[in-house]
Amino acid sequence: MTTLIIIIVLVVLIGLFLISAYNRLVRLRNNRENAFADIDVQLRQRHDLIPTLVDTVKGYMKHEKELLTEITNARARAMSAGSINEKIAAESQLTSALGGIKVAVEAYPDLKANQNFLNLQEEISDVENKLAAVRRFFNSATKELNVAVESFPSNMVAGMFGFIREPMFDLGEKRETMEEPPKVNFE
């Protein structure tokens, strides 16, 4: 009789552990998805500003059509990306393309003095600052999920239910320049 009670207690404890570990992993995955939803809001604002920026710059940068086309195409890829991982990759390409416009603007002093361009530059800087903040929150949520997926004993439950290590929102080779707050130059 005592053996049966011990077996029942062990089964109940193992069941409680499995339920607890599974629920924790689900909560962490949902936190990560919620954090990406915050990023998505900022990305939509950024996507909405890009056509206006391109149109403003077009008049001044007759010779920079290739750069403007690259930005437009990168925006389209970013807007059509489906999964979180696809969006991360597409947004990294868009960030890189937008970096090219900052370099090209230096050659156009009239554009740098244009009030519409200055306003757009300020709005984009604001969105980029917000993106940096929500990206940090997303990466924190991703890290917490990844630790739970990889650490013992929750890794056993993660493996049983298909939880995997998720990628961070990495900026790749542009990390150093993108982690700095954007500078708005009013010269």
PyMOL commands that place a pseudoatom at each C-alpha (Angstrom):
pseudoatom trace, name=CA, resn=MET, resi=1, chain=A, elem=C, hetatm=0, pos=[0.000, 0.000, 0.000]
pseudoatom trace, name=CA, resn=THR, resi=2, chain=A, elem=C, hetatm=0, pos=[2.766, 2.499, 0.880]
pseudoatom trace, name=CA, resn=THR, resi=3, chain=A, elem=C, hetatm=0, pos=[4.548, 1.645, -2.382]
pseudoatom trace, name=CA, resn=LEU, resi=4, chain=A, elem=C, hetatm=0, pos=[1.396, 2.514, -4.306]
pseudoatom trace, name=CA, resn=ILE, resi=5, chain=A, elem=C, hetatm=0, pos=[1.083, 5.827, -2.435]
pseudoatom trace, name=CA, resn=ILE, resi=6, chain=A, elem=C, hetatm=0, pos=[4.743, 6.651, -3.171]
pseudoatom trace, name=CA, resn=ILE, resi=7, chain=A, elem=C, hetatm=0, pos=[4.263, 5.864, -6.885]
pseudoatom trace, name=CA, resn=ILE, resi=8, chain=A, elem=C, hetatm=0, pos=[1.100, 8.004, -7.026]
pseudoatom trace, name=CA, resn=VAL, resi=9, chain=A, elem=C, hetatm=0, pos=[2.876, 10.897, -5.273]
pseudoatom trace, name=CA, resn=LEU, resi=10, chain=A, elem=C, hetatm=0, pos=[5.829, 10.630, -7.700]
pseudoatom trace, name=CA, resn=VAL, resi=11, chain=A, elem=C, hetatm=0, pos=[3.526, 10.562, -10.722]
pseudoatom trace, name=CA, resn=VAL, resi=12, chain=A, elem=C, hetatm=0, pos=[1.633, 13.587, -9.392]
pseudoatom trace, name=CA, resn=LEU, resi=13, chain=A, elem=C, hetatm=0, pos=[4.905, 15.468, -8.713]
pseudoatom trace, name=CA, resn=ILE, resi=14, chain=A, elem=C, hetatm=0, pos=[6.254, 14.669, -12.181]
pseudoatom trace, name=CA, resn=GLY, resi=15, chain=A, elem=C, hetatm=0, pos=[2.943, 15.757, -13.691]
pseudoatom trace, name=CA, resn=LEU, resi=16, chain=A, elem=C, hetatm=0, pos=[3.004, 19.012, -11.753]
pseudoatom trace, name=CA, resn=PHE, resi=17, chain=A, elem=C, hetatm=0, pos=[6.585, 19.636, -12.869]
pseudoatom trace, name=CA, resn=LEU, resi=18, chain=A, elem=C, hetatm=0, pos=[5.681, 19.018, -16.535]
pseudoatom trace, name=CA, resn=ILE, resi=19, chain=A, elem=C, hetatm=0, pos=[2.658, 21.299, -16.330]
pseudoatom trace, name=CA, resn=SER, resi=20, chain=A, elem=C, hetatm=0, pos=[4.630, 24.011, -14.563]
pseudoatom trace, name=CA, resn=ALA, resi=21, chain=A, elem=C, hetatm=0, pos=[7.575, 23.852, -16.983]
pseudoatom trace, name=CA, resn=TYR, resi=22, chain=A, elem=C, hetatm=0, pos=[5.296, 23.799, -20.028]
pseudoatom trace, name=CA, resn=ASN, resi=23, chain=A, elem=C, hetatm=0, pos=[3.267, 26.779, -18.773]
pseudoatom trace, name=CA, resn=ARG, resi=24, chain=A, elem=C, hetatm=0, pos=[6.465, 28.729, -18.073]
pseudoatom trace, name=CA, resn=LEU, resi=25, chain=A, elem=C, hetatm=0, pos=[7.734, 28.063, -21.594]
pseudoatom trace, name=CA, resn=VAL, resi=26, chain=A, elem=C, hetatm=0, pos=[4.391, 29.141, -23.083]
pseudoatom trace, name=CA, resn=ARG, resi=27, chain=A, elem=C, hetatm=0, pos=[4.455, 32.334, -20.984]
pseudoatom trace, name=CA, resn=LEU, resi=28, chain=A, elem=C, hetatm=0, pos=[8.014, 33.118, -22.114]
pseudoatom trace, name=CA, resn=ARG, resi=29, chain=A, elem=C, hetatm=0, pos=[7.152, 32.480, -25.784]
pseudoatom trace, name=CA, resn=ASN, resi=30, chain=A, elem=C, hetatm=0, pos=[4.118, 34.754, -25.472]
pseudoatom trace, name=CA, resn=ASN, resi=31, chain=A, elem=C, hetatm=0, pos=[6.232, 37.461, -23.795]
pseudoatom trace, name=CA, resn=ARG, resi=32, chain=A, elem=C, hetatm=0, pos=[8.635, 37.291, -26.749]
pseudoatom trace, name=CA, resn=GLU, resi=33, chain=A, elem=C, hetatm=0, pos=[5.785, 37.560, -29.254]
pseudoatom trace, name=CA, resn=ASN, resi=34, chain=A, elem=C, hetatm=0, pos=[4.302, 40.469, -27.301]
pseudoatom trace, name=CA, resn=ALA, resi=35, chain=A, elem=C, hetatm=0, pos=[7.689, 42.196, -27.294]
pseudoatom trace, name=CA, resn=PHE, resi=36, chain=A, elem=C, hetatm=0, pos=[7.857, 41.791, -31.060]
pseudoatom trace, name=CA, resn=ALA, resi=37, chain=A, elem=C, hetatm=0, pos=[4.395, 43.324, -31.369]
pseudoatom trace, name=CA, resn=ASP, resi=38, chain=A, elem=C, hetatm=0, pos=[5.884, 46.485, -29.808]
pseudoatom trace, name=CA, resn=ILE, resi=39, chain=A, elem=C, hetatm=0, pos=[8.660, 46.392, -32.397]
pseudoatom trace, name=CA, resn=ASP, resi=40, chain=A, elem=C, hetatm=0, pos=[6.080, 45.887, -35.139]
pseudoatom trace, name=CA, resn=VAL, resi=41, chain=A, elem=C, hetatm=0, pos=[4.287, 49.117, -34.151]
pseudoatom trace, name=CA, resn=GLN, resi=42, chain=A, elem=C, hetatm=0, pos=[7.525, 51.085, -34.480]
pseudoatom trace, name=CA, resn=LEU, resi=43, chain=A, elem=C, hetatm=0, pos=[8.399, 49.340, -37.731]
pseudoatom trace, name=CA, resn=ARG, resi=44, chain=A, elem=C, hetatm=0, pos=[5.030, 50.311, -39.209]
pseudoatom trace, name=CA, resn=GLN, resi=45, chain=A, elem=C, hetatm=0, pos=[5.654, 53.936, -38.279]
pseudoatom trace, name=CA, resn=ARG, resi=46, chain=A, elem=C, hetatm=0, pos=[9.074, 53.691, -39.897]
pseudoatom trace, name=CA, resn=HIS, resi=47, chain=A, elem=C, hetatm=0, pos=[7.564, 52.097, -43.014]
pseudoatom trace, name=CA, resn=ASP, resi=48, chain=A, elem=C, hetatm=0, pos=[5.003, 54.907, -43.230]
pseudoatom trace, name=CA, resn=LEU, resi=49, chain=A, elem=C, hetatm=0, pos=[7.730, 57.576, -43.070]
pseudoatom trace, name=CA, resn=ILE, resi=50, chain=A, elem=C, hetatm=0, pos=[9.978, 56.034, -45.729]
pseudoatom trace, name=CA, resn=PRO, resi=51, chain=A, elem=C, hetatm=0, pos=[7.869, 56.921, -48.837]
pseudoatom trace, name=CA, resn=THR, resi=52, chain=A, elem=C, hetatm=0, pos=[7.692, 60.532, -47.680]
pseudoatom trace, name=CA, resn=LEU, resi=53, chain=A, elem=C, hetatm=0, pos=[11.429, 60.569, -47.056]
pseudoatom trace, name=CA, resn=VAL, resi=54, chain=A, elem=C, hetatm=0, pos=[12.138, 59.067, -50.479]
pseudoatom trace, name=CA, resn=ASP, resi=55, chain=A, elem=C, hetatm=0, pos=[9.832, 61.572, -52.201]
pseudoatom trace, name=CA, resn=THR, resi=56, chain=A, elem=C, hetatm=0, pos=[11.436, 64.497, -50.368]
pseudoatom trace, name=CA, resn=VAL, resi=57, chain=A, elem=C, hetatm=0, pos=[14.922, 63.326, -51.245]
pseudoatom trace, name=CA, resn=LYS, resi=58, chain=A, elem=C, hetatm=0, pos=[14.104, 62.438, -54.881]
pseudoatom trace, name=CA, resn=GLY, resi=59, chain=A, elem=C, hetatm=0, pos=[13.980, 66.026, -56.023]
pseudoatom trace, name=CA, resn=TYR, resi=60, chain=A, elem=C, hetatm=0, pos=[17.461, 66.711, -54.729]
pseudoatom trace, name=CA, resn=MET, resi=61, chain=A, elem=C, hetatm=0, pos=[19.169, 63.409, -55.425]
pseudoatom trace, name=CA, resn=LYS, resi=62, chain=A, elem=C, hetatm=0, pos=[18.725, 62.914, -59.140]
pseudoatom trace, name=CA, resn=HIS, resi=63, chain=A, elem=C, hetatm=0, pos=[21.871, 60.774, -59.250]
pseudoatom trace, name=CA, resn=GLU, resi=64, chain=A, elem=C, hetatm=0, pos=[20.940, 58.566, -56.288]
pseudoatom trace, name=CA, resn=LYS, resi=65, chain=A, elem=C, hetatm=0, pos=[18.124, 56.592, -57.931]
pseudoatom trace, name=CA, resn=GLU, resi=66, chain=A, elem=C, hetatm=0, pos=[19.784, 53.258, -57.173]
pseudoatom trace, name=CA, resn=LEU, resi=67, chain=A, elem=C, hetatm=0, pos=[19.906, 54.044, -53.449]
pseudoatom trace, name=CA, resn=LEU, resi=68, chain=A, elem=C, hetatm=0, pos=[16.278, 55.204, -53.385]
pseudoatom trace, name=CA, resn=THR, resi=69, chain=A, elem=C, hetatm=0, pos=[15.213, 52.072, -55.292]
pseudoatom trace, name=CA, resn=GLU, resi=70, chain=A, elem=C, hetatm=0, pos=[17.119, 49.902, -52.810]
pseudoatom trace, name=CA, resn=ILE, resi=71, chain=A, elem=C, hetatm=0, pos=[15.355, 51.606, -49.879]
pseudoatom trace, name=CA, resn=THR, resi=72, chain=A, elem=C, hetatm=0, pos=[11.948, 51.212, -51.543]
pseudoatom trace, name=CA, resn=ASN, resi=73, chain=A, elem=C, hetatm=0, pos=[12.594, 47.521, -52.291]
pseudoatom trace, name=CA, resn=ALA, resi=74, chain=A, elem=C, hetatm=0, pos=[13.902, 46.868, -48.776]
pseudoatom trace, name=CA, resn=ARG, resi=75, chain=A, elem=C, hetatm=0, pos=[10.775, 48.513, -47.343]
pseudoatom trace, name=CA, resn=ALA, resi=76, chain=A, elem=C, hetatm=0, pos=[8.556, 46.316, -49.520]
pseudoatom trace, name=CA, resn=ARG, resi=77, chain=A, elem=C, hetatm=0, pos=[10.401, 43.168, -48.374]
pseudoatom trace, name=CA, resn=ALA, resi=78, chain=A, elem=C, hetatm=0, pos=[10.109, 44.262, -44.752]
pseudoatom trace, name=CA, resn=MET, resi=79, chain=A, elem=C, hetatm=0, pos=[6.389, 44.936, -45.048]
pseudoatom trace, name=CA, resn=SER, resi=80, chain=A, elem=C, hetatm=0, pos=[5.699, 41.577, -46.720]
pseudoatom trace, name=CA, resn=ALA, resi=81, chain=A, elem=C, hetatm=0, pos=[7.750, 39.470, -44.282]
pseudoatom trace, name=CA, resn=GLY, resi=82, chain=A, elem=C, hetatm=0, pos=[5.544, 36.962, -42.501]
pseudoatom trace, name=CA, resn=SER, resi=83, chain=A, elem=C, hetatm=0, pos=[7.255, 35.416, -39.501]
pseudoatom trace, name=CA, resn=ILE, resi=84, chain=A, elem=C, hetatm=0, pos=[9.183, 37.164, -36.752]
pseudoatom trace, name=CA, resn=ASN, resi=85, chain=A, elem=C, hetatm=0, pos=[12.445, 35.722, -38.090]
pseudoatom trace, name=CA, resn=GLU, resi=86, chain=A, elem=C, hetatm=0, pos=[11.692, 36.906, -41.659]
pseudoatom trace, name=CA, resn=LYS, resi=87, chain=A, elem=C, hetatm=0, pos=[10.869, 40.377, -40.325]
pseudoatom trace, name=CA, resn=ILE, resi=88, chain=A, elem=C, hetatm=0, pos=[14.129, 40.494, -38.382]
pseudoatom trace, name=CA, resn=ALA, resi=89, chain=A, elem=C, hetatm=0, pos=[16.131, 39.670, -41.537]
pseudoatom trace, name=CA, resn=ALA, resi=90, chain=A, elem=C, hetatm=0, pos=[14.178, 42.108, -43.719]
pseudoatom trace, name=CA, resn=GLU, resi=91, chain=A, elem=C, hetatm=0, pos=[14.435, 44.926, -41.185]
pseudoatom trace, name=CA, resn=SER, resi=92, chain=A, elem=C, hetatm=0, pos=[18.195, 44.448, -40.951]
pseudoatom trace, name=CA, resn=GLN, resi=93, chain=A, elem=C, hetatm=0, pos=[18.388, 44.975, -44.728]
pseudoatom trace, name=CA, resn=LEU, resi=94, chain=A, elem=C, hetatm=0, pos=[16.143, 48.043, -44.497]
pseudoatom trace, name=CA, resn=THR, resi=95, chain=A, elem=C, hetatm=0, pos=[18.257, 49.498, -41.698]
pseudoatom trace, name=CA, resn=SER, resi=96, chain=A, elem=C, hetatm=0, pos=[21.344, 49.035, -43.846]
pseudoatom trace, name=CA, resn=ALA, resi=97, chain=A, elem=C, hetatm=0, pos=[19.656, 50.705, -46.839]
pseudoatom trace, name=CA, resn=LEU, resi=98, chain=A, elem=C, hetatm=0, pos=[18.532, 53.651, -44.706]
pseudoatom trace, name=CA, resn=GLY, resi=99, chain=A, elem=C, hetatm=0, pos=[22.102, 54.040, -43.493]
pseudoatom trace, name=CA, resn=GLY, resi=100, chain=A, elem=C, hetatm=0, pos=[23.102, 54.659, -47.114]
pseudoatom trace, name=CA, resn=ILE, resi=101, chain=A, elem=C, hetatm=0, pos=[20.781, 57.637, -47.387]
pseudoatom trace, name=CA, resn=LYS, resi=102, chain=A, elem=C, hetatm=0, pos=[22.443, 59.324, -44.419]
pseudoatom trace, name=CA, resn=VAL, resi=103, chain=A, elem=C, hetatm=0, pos=[25.780, 59.168, -46.231]
pseudoatom trace, name=CA, resn=ALA, resi=104, chain=A, elem=C, hetatm=0, pos=[24.315, 60.405, -49.529]
pseudoatom trace, name=CA, resn=VAL, resi=105, chain=A, elem=C, hetatm=0, pos=[22.585, 63.392, -47.894]
pseudoatom trace, name=CA, resn=GLU, resi=106, chain=A, elem=C, hetatm=0, pos=[25.953, 64.890, -46.941]
pseudoatom trace, name=CA, resn=ALA, resi=107, chain=A, elem=C, hetatm=0, pos=[26.564, 65.714, -50.620]
pseudoatom trace, name=CA, resn=TYR, resi=108, chain=A, elem=C, hetatm=0, pos=[23.382, 67.832, -50.846]
pseudoatom trace, name=CA, resn=PRO, resi=109, chain=A, elem=C, hetatm=0, pos=[23.575, 70.962, -48.657]
pseudoatom trace, name=CA, resn=ASP, resi=110, chain=A, elem=C, hetatm=0, pos=[20.246, 72.299, -49.981]
pseudoatom trace, name=CA, resn=LEU, resi=111, chain=A, elem=C, hetatm=0, pos=[18.510, 69.091, -48.940]
pseudoatom trace, name=CA, resn=LYS, resi=112, chain=A, elem=C, hetatm=0, pos=[20.075, 69.234, -45.483]
pseudoatom trace, name=CA, resn=ALA, resi=113, chain=A, elem=C, hetatm=0, pos=[18.549, 72.719, -45.061]
pseudoatom trace, name=CA, resn=ASN, resi=114, chain=A, elem=C, hetatm=0, pos=[15.083, 71.760, -46.376]
pseudoatom trace, name=CA, resn=GLN, resi=115, chain=A, elem=C, hetatm=0, pos=[12.493, 72.037, -43.558]
pseudoatom trace, name=CA, resn=ASN, resi=116, chain=A, elem=C, hetatm=0, pos=[10.463, 69.033, -44.757]
pseudoatom trace, name=CA, resn=PHE, resi=117, chain=A, elem=C, hetatm=0, pos=[13.596, 66.917, -44.784]
pseudoatom trace, name=CA, resn=LEU, resi=118, chain=A, elem=C, hetatm=0, pos=[14.622, 68.144, -41.341]
pseudoatom trace, name=CA, resn=ASN, resi=119, chain=A, elem=C, hetatm=0, pos=[11.179, 67.306, -39.950]
pseudoatom trace, name=CA, resn=LEU, resi=120, chain=A, elem=C, hetatm=0, pos=[11.302, 63.852, -41.516]
pseudoatom trace, name=CA, resn=GLN, resi=121, chain=A, elem=C, hetatm=0, pos=[14.809, 63.296, -40.225]
pseudoatom trace, name=CA, resn=GLU, resi=122, chain=A, elem=C, hetatm=0, pos=[13.641, 64.216, -36.735]
pseudoatom trace, name=CA, resn=GLU, resi=123, chain=A, elem=C, hetatm=0, pos=[10.623, 61.869, -36.946]
pseudoatom trace, name=CA, resn=ILE, resi=124, chain=A, elem=C, hetatm=0, pos=[12.773, 59.008, -38.193]
pseudoatom trace, name=CA, resn=SER, resi=125, chain=A, elem=C, hetatm=0, pos=[15.282, 59.640, -35.413]
pseudoatom trace, name=CA, resn=ASP, resi=126, chain=A, elem=C, hetatm=0, pos=[12.447, 59.445, -32.893]
pseudoatom trace, name=CA, resn=VAL, resi=127, chain=A, elem=C, hetatm=0, pos=[11.178, 56.169, -34.367]
pseudoatom trace, name=CA, resn=GLU, resi=128, chain=A, elem=C, hetatm=0, pos=[14.722, 54.745, -34.450]
pseudoatom trace, name=CA, resn=ASN, resi=129, chain=A, elem=C, hetatm=0, pos=[15.188, 55.632, -30.758]
pseudoatom trace, name=CA, resn=LYS, resi=130, chain=A, elem=C, hetatm=0, pos=[11.910, 53.905, -29.906]
pseudoatom trace, name=CA, resn=LEU, resi=131, chain=A, elem=C, hetatm=0, pos=[12.935, 50.921, -32.037]
pseudoatom trace, name=CA, resn=ALA, resi=132, chain=A, elem=C, hetatm=0, pos=[16.199, 50.614, -30.137]
pseudoatom trace, name=CA, resn=ALA, resi=133, chain=A, elem=C, hetatm=0, pos=[14.302, 50.531, -26.839]
pseudoatom trace, name=CA, resn=VAL, resi=134, chain=A, elem=C, hetatm=0, pos=[11.742, 47.927, -27.916]
pseudoatom trace, name=CA, resn=ARG, resi=135, chain=A, elem=C, hetatm=0, pos=[14.470, 45.892, -29.610]
pseudoatom trace, name=CA, resn=ARG, resi=136, chain=A, elem=C, hetatm=0, pos=[16.286, 45.673, -26.272]
pseudoatom trace, name=CA, resn=PHE, resi=137, chain=A, elem=C, hetatm=0, pos=[13.060, 44.528, -24.582]
pseudoatom trace, name=CA, resn=PHE, resi=138, chain=A, elem=C, hetatm=0, pos=[12.477, 41.932, -27.334]
pseudoatom trace, name=CA, resn=ASN, resi=139, chain=A, elem=C, hetatm=0, pos=[16.029, 40.608, -27.032]
pseudoatom trace, name=CA, resn=SER, resi=140, chain=A, elem=C, hetatm=0, pos=[15.621, 40.377, -23.263]
pseudoatom trace, name=CA, resn=ALA, resi=141, chain=A, elem=C, hetatm=0, pos=[12.418, 38.342, -23.675]
pseudoatom trace, name=CA, resn=THR, resi=142, chain=A, elem=C, hetatm=0, pos=[14.136, 36.163, -26.290]
pseudoatom trace, name=CA, resn=LYS, resi=143, chain=A, elem=C, hetatm=0, pos=[17.101, 35.595, -23.996]
pseudoatom trace, name=CA, resn=GLU, resi=144, chain=A, elem=C, hetatm=0, pos=[14.818, 34.564, -21.137]
pseudoatom trace, name=CA, resn=LEU, resi=145, chain=A, elem=C, hetatm=0, pos=[13.001, 32.093, -23.419]
pseudoatom trace, name=CA, resn=ASN, resi=146, chain=A, elem=C, hetatm=0, pos=[16.275, 30.704, -24.792]
pseudoatom trace, name=CA, resn=VAL, resi=147, chain=A, elem=C, hetatm=0, pos=[17.679, 30.164, -21.296]
pseudoatom trace, name=CA, resn=ALA, resi=148, chain=A, elem=C, hetatm=0, pos=[14.555, 28.231, -20.325]
pseudoatom trace, name=CA, resn=VAL, resi=149, chain=A, elem=C, hetatm=0, pos=[14.677, 26.180, -23.544]
pseudoatom trace, name=CA, resn=GLU, resi=150, chain=A, elem=C, hetatm=0, pos=[18.331, 25.283, -23.047]
pseudoatom trace, name=CA, resn=SER, resi=151, chain=A, elem=C, hetatm=0, pos=[18.647, 24.828, -19.279]
pseudoatom trace, name=CA, resn=PHE, resi=152, chain=A, elem=C, hetatm=0, pos=[18.004, 21.625, -17.364]
pseudoatom trace, name=CA, resn=PRO, resi=153, chain=A, elem=C, hetatm=0, pos=[15.400, 20.338, -16.543]
pseudoatom trace, name=CA, resn=SER, resi=154, chain=A, elem=C, hetatm=0, pos=[13.069, 22.577, -18.583]
pseudoatom trace, name=CA, resn=ASN, resi=155, chain=A, elem=C, hetatm=0, pos=[15.021, 21.673, -21.747]
pseudoatom trace, name=CA, resn=MET, resi=156, chain=A, elem=C, hetatm=0, pos=[13.483, 18.188, -21.555]
pseudoatom trace, name=CA, resn=VAL, resi=157, chain=A, elem=C, hetatm=0, pos=[9.974, 19.658, -21.559]
pseudoatom trace, name=CA, resn=ALA, resi=158, chain=A, elem=C, hetatm=0, pos=[10.957, 22.120, -24.305]
pseudoatom trace, name=CA, resn=GLY, resi=159, chain=A, elem=C, hetatm=0, pos=[12.193, 19.259, -26.473]
pseudoatom trace, name=CA, resn=MET, resi=160, chain=A, elem=C, hetatm=0, pos=[9.024, 17.238, -25.895]
pseudoatom trace, name=CA, resn=PHE, resi=161, chain=A, elem=C, hetatm=0, pos=[6.750, 20.114, -26.927]
pseudoatom trace, name=CA, resn=GLY, resi=162, chain=A, elem=C, hetatm=0, pos=[8.800, 21.624, -29.761]
pseudoatom trace, name=CA, resn=PHE, resi=163, chain=A, elem=C, hetatm=0, pos=[10.118, 24.767, -28.095]
pseudoatom trace, name=CA, resn=ILE, resi=164, chain=A, elem=C, hetatm=0, pos=[13.343, 25.867, -29.809]
pseudoatom trace, name=CA, resn=ARG, resi=165, chain=A, elem=C, hetatm=0, pos=[16.026, 28.491, -29.380]
pseudoatom trace, name=CA, resn=GLU, resi=166, chain=A, elem=C, hetatm=0, pos=[14.834, 31.700, -31.032]
pseudoatom trace, name=CA, resn=PRO, resi=167, chain=A, elem=C, hetatm=0, pos=[17.040, 34.311, -32.741]
pseudoatom trace, name=CA, resn=MET, resi=168, chain=A, elem=C, hetatm=0, pos=[17.665, 37.732, -31.278]
pseudoatom trace, name=CA, resn=PHE, resi=169, chain=A, elem=C, hetatm=0, pos=[16.881, 40.887, -33.251]
pseudoatom trace, name=CA, resn=ASP, resi=170, chain=A, elem=C, hetatm=0, pos=[20.466, 41.268, -34.367]
pseudoatom trace, name=CA, resn=LEU, resi=171, chain=A, elem=C, hetatm=0, pos=[21.652, 44.223, -36.385]
pseudoatom trace, name=CA, resn=GLY, resi=172, chain=A, elem=C, hetatm=0, pos=[24.608, 42.333, -37.846]
pseudoatom trace, name=CA, resn=GLU, resi=173, chain=A, elem=C, hetatm=0, pos=[27.533, 44.395, -39.007]
pseudoatom trace, name=CA, resn=LYS, resi=174, chain=A, elem=C, hetatm=0, pos=[25.661, 47.693, -38.414]
pseudoatom trace, name=CA, resn=ARG, resi=175, chain=A, elem=C, hetatm=0, pos=[25.329, 46.989, -34.658]
pseudoatom trace, name=CA, resn=GLU, resi=176, chain=A, elem=C, hetatm=0, pos=[27.902, 49.562, -33.526]
pseudoatom trace, name=CA, resn=THR, resi=177, chain=A, elem=C, hetatm=0, pos=[26.375, 52.430, -35.460]
pseudoatom trace, name=CA, resn=MET, resi=178, chain=A, elem=C, hetatm=0, pos=[22.747, 51.484, -34.794]
pseudoatom trace, name=CA, resn=GLU, resi=179, chain=A, elem=C, hetatm=0, pos=[23.132, 51.161, -31.033]
pseudoatom trace, name=CA, resn=GLU, resi=180, chain=A, elem=C, hetatm=0, pos=[24.131, 54.837, -30.915]
pseudoatom trace, name=CA, resn=PRO, resi=181, chain=A, elem=C, hetatm=0, pos=[21.224, 57.249, -30.778]
pseudoatom trace, name=CA, resn=PRO, resi=182, chain=A, elem=C, hetatm=0, pos=[20.635, 58.852, -34.178]
pseudoatom trace, name=CA, resn=LYS, resi=183, chain=A, elem=C, hetatm=0, pos=[21.987, 62.351, -34.602]
pseudoatom trace, name=CA, resn=VAL, resi=184, chain=A, elem=C, hetatm=0, pos=[19.878, 65.061, -36.132]
pseudoatom trace, name=CA, resn=ASN, resi=185, chain=A, elem=C, hetatm=0, pos=[22.062, 67.632, -37.838]
pseudoatom trace, name=CA, resn=PHE, resi=186, chain=A, elem=C, hetatm=0, pos=[20.547, 71.091, -38.309]
pseudoatom trace, name=CA, resn=GLU, resi=187, chain=A, elem=C, hetatm=0, pos=[23.463, 72.691, -40.145]
for i in range(1, 187): cmd.bond("trace and resi %d" % i, "trace and resi %d" % (i + 1))
show_as sticks, trace
zoom trace
